[in-house]
């Protein structure tokens, strides 16, 4: 239980920086004297580093083991956060964004595959619930510090200290990781059944992999677009005041966090595929409620429904990775899945934003509905292929 608690803490620490830039940037950009839109360069570098480390994470983990990679990666994110707190210029922030992204991608891919292989589905749901806890705690900490007269630098410094403390705990836990990992196997170069080295893109040749990759891309496209544009939709289409919309939009995050906590218990009775289907249908239902010309209360209910629907999909898909692709391919496939997820997070919200701002924000539910339908079709197709392969075996 102590070991599992450390893994949960690692995911809290993974979520802490994710919402930090958006919370602090209105203060940071004024102090550093840069344009508001420059935050996109920082987030782009973080996302690029995350995608890159996700793609290569399976090679690092096979060589050094999940425990060591997690310790080094979290140390990189802690150092990057400390660098943010000390930054004298915008260029310094750009430099610190690189290790922040590289560290986050390796931790995310490594821990997701580790939990998928060694723990029950409930723990995967709760793992991502703890990510939501971290994502909510970051802005709360920053807000409390700013209101008490501290600067944004103190916020980044505080989170860096928390990360370094976790690194120290994980260092002490390295012997526990060895119970699950074979050091000899970890150092071997990944090989196929015939003994030849696998290339970087070998996971894409596994049957069903394109559907899995597209599922993760579509999921994060929906989630990140809701995170970025949901409040704007309430203002521009539903007529909410901006300050009211910002507060009520937290219902979406509440839906995701509470949904993942609940999914952990439900997964004891229902399998991953059932949870994915229920979540997809619930999310699509929420989007349909969102686009209907109904009173404001229904729009708020739609936010909760969409959050609840999205909640079990991502962790359940991750937990299915060893089932769909086998334990030998799981880590490499997991890295590609996370890379596709971060690609959706990076590319689609800006593209959708251009569409909504140049045409109409009323298009947003229709775009989300199309993505949701595609996600449901991909997951059903992947499940059918896995079942057919299992029957054939």
Buried (B, 14 or more C-beta within 10 A) or exposed (E): EEEBEBBBBBBBBBBBBBBBBBBBBEBBBEEBEBEEEBBEBBBBBBBBBBBBBBBBBBBBBBBBBBBBBBBBBBBBBBBBBBBBBEBEEBEBBBBBBBBBBBBBBBBBBBBBBBBBBBBEBBBBBBBBBBBBBBBBBBBEBBEEBBEEEBBBBBBBBBBBBBBBEBBEBBEEBEEBBEEEBEEEEBEEEBEEEEEEEBEEEBBBEBEBBBBBBBBBBBBBBBBBBBBBBBBBBBBBBBEBEEEBBEEBBBBBBBBBBBBBBBBBEBBEEBEBBBBBBBBBEBBBBBBBBBBEEEEEEBBBBBBBBBBBBBBBBBBBBBBBBBBBBEEBBBBBBBBBBBBBBBBBBBBBBBEBBEBBEEEEBEBBBEBBBEBBBBBBBBBBBBBEBBEEEEEEE
